[in-house]
């Protein structure tokens, strides 16, 4: 296995482990819909389930195809990520770190969907009664990974314009 695959795979494995360990802890220690203040008025630990995507997108009880759809999207993301790792030859730490984060996050949430049909969310940031949708470590990894991909693409464009 080459260095790119090792790096992306190890980063993804660490994210999956942290994500699943945290979700198992939440399941064992926080009752469904319970809220435990960590920073009163700003951050709570909660235990909620999400049938949709990151940050509650498509989290609706009246539609029943989300689980299968998001398992398929996750599987497609895995294939695409390994294709990108295989085709990109240059050194690009933001690109490979971003791909590892997205891979780990996608697989972390896919494990939940296969195991219980939904994703466990538990991080709840809010200001007074205005809440950001609850999320988890896998969602954070996907968001950070997407940001790192944007950084990589920006650097690539900037470097390409230097030679034109």
Rosetta blueprint (number, residue, H / E / L):
1 X L
2 X L
3 X H
4 X H
5 X H
6 X H
7 X H
8 X H
9 X H
10 X H
11 X H
12 X H
13 X H
14 X H
15 X H
16 X H
17 X H
18 X H
19 X H
20 X H
21 X H
22 X H
23 X H
24 X H
25 X H
26 X H
27 X H
28 X H
29 X H
30 X L
31 X L
32 X L
33 X L
34 X L
35 X E
36 X E
37 X E
38 X E
39 X E
40 X L
41 X L
42 X L
43 X E
44 X E
45 X E
46 X E
47 X E
48 X E
49 X E
50 X E
51 X L
52 X L
53 X L
54 X H
55 X H
56 X H
57 X L
58 X L
59 X L
60 X L
61 X L
62 X L
63 X L
64 X L
65 X L
66 X H
67 X H
68 X H
69 X H
70 X H
71 X H
72 X H
73 X H
74 X H
75 X H
76 X H
77 X H
78 X H
79 X H
80 X H
81 X H
82 X H
83 X H
84 X H
85 X H
86 X H
87 X H
88 X L
89 X L
90 X L
91 X L
92 X L
93 X H
94 X H
95 X H
96 X H
97 X H
98 X H
99 X H
100 X H
101 X H
102 X H
103 X H
104 X H
105 X H
106 X H
107 X H
108 X H
109 X H
110 X H
111 X H
112 X H
113 X H
114 X H
115 X H
116 X H
117 X L
118 X L
119 X E
120 X E
121 X E
122 X E
123 X E
124 X E
125 X E
126 X E
127 X E
128 X L
129 X L
130 X E
131 X E
132 X L
133 X L
134 X L
135 X E
136 X L
137 X H
138 X H
139 X H
140 X H
141 X H
142 X H
143 X H
144 X H
145 X H
146 X H
147 X H
148 X H
149 X H
150 X H
151 X H
152 X H
153 X H
154 X H
155 X H
156 X H
157 X H
158 X H
159 X H
160 X H
161 X H
162 X H
163 X L
164 X L
